[in-house]
Amino acid sequence: QVQLVESGGGSVQAGGSLRLSCVASEYSSNHCMGWFRQAPGKEREGVATIHTIGGATFYADSVKGRFTISEDKSKNSLYLQMNSVNPEDTAMYYCAATKPRIFCSWWYTQAAPPNTNWGQGTQVTVSA
């Protein structure tokens, strides 16, 4: 089972920036890597995903143009650069990985994607 450890969460004012990091016990064996988030009382939602072969990226409409997902395979690491954050971005953010060769663009849109390993989460709080 892939172990995922997130870091970088915290409190930030609206309009500010934050960078989340995720270190994986194994990276290139995963087909898709991604970030999900869950706000209190809401369903978990996919934020962004990256195809580990080729590097194609996909973003939720709510974060497109503000967030950037990236990776450093030499460090077994996944990142999420969050710019121009707003209070609606407040949530627990989770790093996730899946090995089966599925469409990453579909995988990250699922609230409970199959065959997925999860990190413990890192809290992001944005104040107005």
N, C-alpha and C positions, 0 to 999 in steps of 0.2 A: 504494500500500500504506500502511495506517495505521501510524504509528510510535507506540509506547507506551513510556513510561519510568516505572518504579516507583521509589518511595523510601519510607523510613520503617521498614524492617526493622531488626532488632537483637536484642539479648539482653534477656530480661525474666524475672522470677521468676514462678512459678505464682501465679495470683490477680491478676496485674498487668494492665496495659492497653498497647495499642500501636495506632497509627493508620497505616495504609498509604495512600499516595497514588499516583495514576497520572495522568500528563499525556499526552493524546492529540494527535497532529498534526491530527486532525479528529475531532469528537465526534458531532454530531447526525446525520451521515450513517450512523452505525452503528445497527443495529436493537437489538442486545443488547450490553451491556457486562457484564463479570463478573470475578470473582477465582477462580482455581484454585490448587491447591497440590500439591506432590509431595514426599513424605518419602522418605528413602533406602530403596531396596528395595521401594518401593510404587508402585502405579499413580497417575498424576495423577488428581485428583478435583476436581470443582467445589465451590466453597465458597458462592458467592452470585452472583446475577445481577440486573440491573435492565433493564427495558424502557425504552429511551430516550424512547419516546412513551407518556406516561401514567404512567411511573414505577413500574409493578408490580415487586415484588421477590420473590425466591425464595431459600430458604436450605437448605443441607444440614442434615439432622437433627442432626448432630454439633455444629453451631455455632448452631443456632436459639436465640434468647434471649440469646446472648452477643455475637454479631457483628452489625454493622449496615453495610449497603452504602448509599452515598449518592453524589450527583453534584452538580457545580456546572458547568452548561453554559457559563456566562460565562467560566470558567477552563479549559474543555476538560478537566475533571478528574473522576476517579472516586476514591472513598475506601472504605476498609474499617476501621471502628472495631472493634477486638478487645478485649473485656473478659473478665475472669475466665478468662484463658488457662490452659491446662494443658500438661504436657509432650507430650501427643498432638497439640498444635497445631504442634509443631516441624516446619518444612518450608520449601521454597522456594515463595514465593508469586508467582504470575504474574497480571498484568493481561491481559485478552483482550477482543477486539471482533469482531463479525461484522456484515456489512451485509445479507445476504439476510433477507427477512421470514419468519423461522421462529419457532417457539415457543421463547421464551427458557427456559421451564421445562424443555424437552427439551434444548436446546443445552448448558446448563451441566452436565447430568448425563453428558455424553459425555467419555470420557478423551481422545479425539482428534476433537473437533468439526470438521466441515468448514467451509471458507471462513472461517477464523479467523486473525486477526493476534494475535501474542503479544509481550509485553514480554520483557526479559531476565531478569526475576525479582529478588526481594529476599528475603534469608534472614531467617527468624524462628526464634529459638531460645528455648525456654522451659525453665527449670531448675526442678527440684522444690524 
